[in-house]
């Protein structure tokens, strides 16, 4: 989509959020913090800046990459400089998990990895497997019971994931939105979770993404990063005991030859747990803390003031300039 197309989508959406949900009466007295992905289309950022500053008339906008904001939420009175310490961030979202190393208030782009193991991806893959298996077992019947939608799959998957391991051999019967009932095998879910998250032989698994990110780290940061891993994102809440299982996988897996150099540090791996803030909101809280600091004015995006009128050149006060879109990391 072009910037103009994004503006057409974002303006009505943000207008409703600002007026109906946040009840902001005077936007010009407010500043906005936008937590953005590490890799985002420039057209989206430019459109956001235009809508927030030009059309909704907010005073200023600050774009903060999510990985940079998270360490600020981990600070405490006893360790106020936590945001400067190296961390390996594992952000599990809807469609993918993103792994990146952060050190000294900056992320190391060479360590960035994205693997397809978000909760929606897990639910979609599981739905396809269930429907395929049901089609095979009922091929002689006129009606095949299927999981009809991704929403159904996510709801059912959440139920199955809560089944204790001791009861995983027992099929459970769940209701669909179509009023039908379906029999589900918890074992299939457990096998799929193992494959997508903990199987070191699957190059697209979460564990392999973490190993690859560590492999790309500078040598002197490998151990500190392995000892300070942080699992965040709404997708991390879906898998029971995810942090514990990740540590067990890292310490006990047969490391592929590609990652043999990491073997000495994997036994020392540790996670920052429990988090002081729920993992699905920690980026927003960190960004709010960052924005409350005494940041230089250059970090904030504003609409440039129009030149003052002189005897020789008259400038209309109604002239509205486009905001200057700056990169957070280009400010010195």
Secondary structure, 3 states (H helix, E strand, C coil): CCHHHHHHHHHHHHHHHHHHHCCCCCHHHCEEEEEECCCCCHHHHHHHHHHHHHHCCCCEEEEEEHHHHHHHHCCECCECCHHHCCEEEEEECCCCEEEEEEECCEEEEEEEEEECCCHHHHHHHHHHHHHHHHHHHCCCCCCCCCCCCHHHHHHHHHHHHCCCHHHCCCCEEEECCCCCEEEECHHHHHHHHHHHHHCCCCCCCHHHHHHHHHHCCCHHHHHHHHCCEEEECHHHHCCCCHHHHHHHHHHHCCCCHHHHHHHHHHCCCCECCCCCCCCCCHHHHHHHHHHHCCCCHHHCECCCCCCCCCCCCCCCCCCCCCCCCCCHHHCC
